[in-house]
C-alpha cells in the first residue's frame, strides 16, 4: 500500500448557462441531500463565453485525508477488505486530484486525473491489463474519467460517449464525501468503481435518465475474454424528495480463460427524504437510503447456486443546525459463496482464505457491517467527519494484531512459514477532512 499524500480528480457535469433551464434534466430540484450526490450548488471553477453566456469549461478539485484508528492495531498498519480505507493508525491523504469537463457547442470532453492511496486498493487490483500487451495499469490508473462524445438535442438530451467512466452500479459515489458514510457499504464497495467502454445516455423526460452500456468488463480496463459486457442504468426522480434507480450488468465474461462463465448483476435503490424543514433551528432534514444487490456467475461447470452475491444496505440520516451538521446510521450485509467478488485480505502471502478460493468453490462468506457517522459541514465545499465502524464475518477475514504482510510487517521479510493473522471482527474510528470545489 502507498503511504502519505495522495491526489485525485473529477468533473462536474453542468449544462450551458445559455440553455433553457426548463429543458435541463433535473433542474429546479434540490438534489444536495441524496446519498452519493454532491451537495455543491455552485462551482466557482467555470470558464464562460462572454458573448453567448455559454459555459466552455467546468473544473473540479478534490482532496480527501483521514486518520483511521483500528482497535486491533495491526503491526503493518494495513487496513484490509476495504476499497475505501487502506491504512490504519497513521495520517493519510487518501484521494486527491482535479479535472475539467466541457459541453461546448454540443461536444463532450471529460478528463479528470487522480493520484493517491485509494488507487493501490482499487485500480492496482485490475489484472485485465495482463491479457495481451500494449497496455498497463500505469497507462490508465491515474485517469479517473476520460471520455469524448457528442450531445444531441433530442427529448431532454441524448449523449453518446466513449472512454473510461465511473461505474453506474451502486447508490454510493466514488467520492467519499458525497456519501452519507465514509466507509462504503459492502454492496457498493465490492462492486465496480469504473468501466471502460461506450454509452448512450438519454433523458426522455426531465426527471428520467436511461443509459445503455457496452464495456470491456466488470471493473476492468481491458477484457478478460473476447466478449464484451452489456449494461443499463435507469434513474427516475418523480420529485426532489424521491430517487429510484435500477441497474443491470449482463452477459459479462469476466473469468480468466473461461469465456463460458457469464456474469449477471442487478441492483436497485430507493432514496427518500421524508422530512424537510428548511427554516427549522433544530432538525432540518431526515431521509433514508436502501440499496439491494443480487448477482451470480454461471456456465462452464460453474453453478449460480454456488457462486452468487446477495446483499443490502440501509442508511438513515438526520440533518440539523441549518444543515451544517448531520448524523447517519447504516447497517449492511452481503453474502458471496464462491468468493468471486471478495477482496483478499492478504493476496501476497499464503493464508486460509486463498486456500478456500483455490480448493473449495462453494466456500461461504457472509459479511455484516454497522457504522455511525457524524458530519460537520460549515460550507458546501468542506466536510469534517467522525465515523465509528464495526464489521464481522463468518470466517476469519479481518486483520489481527499480527497483520497481513509478514512477521514484522515489512514487505521484504520472508514469509515462507508464516501466515497472516486474521480474525472475525473489526472495530475502527476514522477522522476525515475533505474539500471539493
URNOR-V85635 format. One record per backbone hydrogen bond with DSSP energy under -1.0 kcal/mol. NH is the residue of the N-H (numbers start at 1). CO is the residue of the C=O. Records with the same first field share a line. If there is no record, write none. Layout:
BEGIN
NH=CO ; CO
END
This chain:
BEGIN
8=96
19=16
23=20
26=206
27=24
29=26
34=31
36=178
37=34
46=44
47=57
49=54
53=49
56=47
57=47
58=101
59=45
60=99
62=97
63=435
64=95
65=433
66=92
67=431
69=429
71=427
73=70
75=401
77=74
79=86
88=77
89=68
92=66
93=4
94=64
95=64
96=115
97=62
98=113
99=60
100=111
101=58
102=109
106=103
107=104
108=149
109=102
110=147
111=100
112=145
113=98
114=142
115=7 ; 96
118=94
119=116
120=117
122=118
124=119
125=122
126=123
130=127
131=128
132=130
140=137
141=137
143=140
144=112
145=112
146=164
147=110
148=162
149=108
150=160
151=106
152=158
154=152
156=203
157=154
158=152
159=201
160=150
161=199
162=148
163=197
164=146
165=195
167=193
178=175
179=176
189=185
190=186
195=165
197=163
198=214
199=161
200=212
201=159
202=210
203=157
208=205
209=235
210=202
211=233
212=200
213=231
214=198
215=229
216=196
229=215
230=250
231=213
232=248
233=211
234=246
235=209
236=244
237=207
242=239
243=271
244=236
245=269
246=234
247=267
248=232
249=265
250=230
252=263
258=255
261=258
262=298
263=252
264=296
265=249
266=294
267=247
268=292
269=245
270=290
271=243
272=288
273=241
274=286
275=286
277=284
280=277
284=319
285=319
286=275
287=317
288=272
289=315
290=270
291=313
292=268
293=311
294=266
295=309
296=264
297=307
298=262
299=302
302=299
306=303
307=303
308=337
309=295
310=335
311=293
312=333
313=291
314=331
315=289
316=329
317=287
318=327
319=285
320=325
321=282
324=321
325=320
326=375
327=318
328=373
329=316
330=371
331=314
332=369
333=312
334=367
335=310
336=365
338=363
339=336
349=346
355=351
356=352
357=353
358=354
359=355
360=356
363=360
367=334
368=392
369=332
370=390
371=330
372=388
373=328
374=386
375=326
376=384
377=324
383=434
384=376
385=432
386=374
387=430
388=372
389=428
390=370
391=426
392=368
393=424
394=366
397=423
398=423
400=421
403=400
413=410
421=403
423=398
426=391
428=389
429=69
430=387
431=67
432=385
433=65
434=383
435=63
436=381
437=61
END
